[in-house]
Amino acid sequence: MYKSKITGMGMYVPENEITNRDLTALMDTSHEWILERTGIESRRHIKKGDGNTTATMGVKASRIAIERSGIDKNDIDLILFATLSPDYYFPGSGVIVQKELDIPTCPAMDIRNQCSGFIYALSTADQFIKTGMYKNILIIGSENHSGGLDMTTRGRGVSVIFGDGAGAVVLSRSSSEETGILSTHLHSEGKYAEELSLIGPSTRRWVPEIMAANDAEDTSYYPYMNGQLVFKNAVVRFSEVIMEGLQENQMTPDQIDMLIPHQANLRISQFIQKKFGLTDDQVYNNIMRYGNTTAGSIPIAMTEAWEAGKIKSGDLVVLAAFGSGFTWGSALIRW
Ligand code: COA
């Protein structure tokens, strides 16, 4: 069996910064409420007409990741695109990246696992590399939330949390036995499928009927979140799936050099940090600046942590995510 390792990373966020105070002009909320509950101070939103989409932000992050990996774009054997906000209902965003990068016929596939999407994609890529089927896989996590949020008081419980952005990595066959992905761990619990969901654009409803109704009050086109249920499950599942990874590798929490949690909520990250006895330097958070960018959050945070010199050769890096589905997962990487 081969091993896989991350050989290049990149990220892109739109320039348009939306602070908590900017949101108070749109809805009944406050900087203090948002900061206290979530740790978020600002987020980036695509500005209408700035050319950014889920796929094109993914392309920007990918170009950086590919360049840093040192491979030629034509050596990419597979494109995996994790998102809950694809440019189109179909086809997926992976093929749009392929078109923009001008890569002729490699397979491209979308992964629809929301906040855990990047971990699911990383795990999928790892399996393809382990078996020897592929050598270089481009993995993207990208979201355009802002175009689909209810930016009024009615939607404030959800809309203050989410931001736009993309991260990408190149995962390649490793020549080293010691470094690379050690293991990945995936879980889902479909009984909570509707507790964090966007059910409006659905094949359960006939499109002509929806169009005829033309109902501006139809909130099913906005995301729904049972915030407290998500919070309670997140803290439990994050902890479990990190522990599962450590146990599989006969490791203990004190061996973690860097934990990069999906940026769901700073309070969730802080809970996990405390639970595993990690210092501020051992957990990377940037939700304060970007909000929750769902599938984009881990590759964005990992890129920033690496750029800041916080991930060094030999480090044990742990990635973990929880979100809609419910789905959750972790990955242990020896850098
Ligand atoms: N600004 C001001 N008030 C707000 C608000 C906002 N943006 N959003 C909700 N409120 C109000 C509610 O209307 C409610 O008012 P009421 O008591 O008069 O009815 C009150 O604040 C409390 O709402 P509640 O939803 O119970 O707040 P909470 O303490 O559960 O915090 C979350 C809400 C969303 C911050 C919290 O549940 C959470 O972080 N959940 C996890 C979310 C998450 O991680 N999602 C990503 C998953 S990957």
Residues whose N, C-alpha, C, O or C-beta is under 5 A from the ligand:
A	BS01	COA	D28 T29 S30 W33 R37 C115 R156 G157 V160 G227 Q228 V230 F231 A264 N265 F322 G323
